[in-house]
Amino acid sequence: MRGWVTAAVVFALAFLVWVVLAGALSALLLLFTAVLLSAGLRPIVDRLGKRMPFGAAVALSFSVVIVAVVAIGFLLIQPLGAELVKLIQTIPSYANSLQDQFAAAQRYLRNDQMARQLASVLASSAGTAASVIGPQLLSGPKLIATAIGDGLLILLLAVGWMLSSDELERFVLSMMPPTVSADWRDAFADIGARLSAYVQGVVLNGAIVGVVMGASLGIMGVPYALLLGFIAAIFQAIPMVGAVISGPVILVVVLATSGWEKMLFALAIFVVVQAIDQNVLSPIIFGQRVQLSFLLIILATVIGGTLLGIGGAFLAVPAAAVLQVLVVRIVAPAIRRANGVQATQQSADR
């Protein structure tokens, strides 16, 4: 009877925690995004902190970020918005153009079943991707107002986290025995380093891919090159899966506006850019600092996207990095100590 009561209490507590987390999910996502922003700026703040008070270093760093975001927004928002509005307004005519393009391809390919299947897969993939991002794009002013509000809230949370994280860490460590606090101190340092490397890598990687794709499409004379390059840059932040979302959208827009020939060139450029990114850029930019396996990246992205949509897919990899550090530096050493495993084996696994 006692066991049943204990199990019922544990189940009730777990359900209560799940309800609370589910209700506060959007707030937690904003907080984690703010923590990522803070981690990305922490190396700059630490360097400036050697020459000025810490508060002044935080203020200067975030002021530079705000000025940069405003400047980029001033340069990009108006042309991006104009291209987006024009694209949305001309979707019906482009849909007719796509039907004509596929019909002409089928007449040209005749009995080539594989090529027809390839065209069908491209159309289906683009439809799926459009169903993912279309409702957000079509929400118009509401999307912009929400993005600005969330951005300001993330900025405030990031400043607050930057100013209080050291004190919070000291408070948490003060409640632990020395043997455990050492592991947690190493874990906090490792988490900060990995998140910082991830944020800096995502920004640099997305900028490179977006500029290359946008410039290539612009040189080819494809309409909406700036918007398509921006889409490629944004979704590059989702490892592996981002290209699956952005690629079909870019290719179908090129096909509808410029025909099969330029679409095939765009496909070749996209494949080459992704191959170079996955095999050259990403290993160089991220290096060994994030330390996540291919399997863990894919698994985390799929789970995050399934549970929380696009936002979950964006944040899945840094969340997986945090969990991996906690398992390797906290959970595994505790299990080994409980089982009498030697410390040398613990350090070897790190």
Order of alpha helices (4+ residues) and beta strands (2+ residues): alpha-alpha-alpha-alpha-alpha-alpha-alpha-alpha-alpha-alpha-alpha-alpha-alpha-alpha
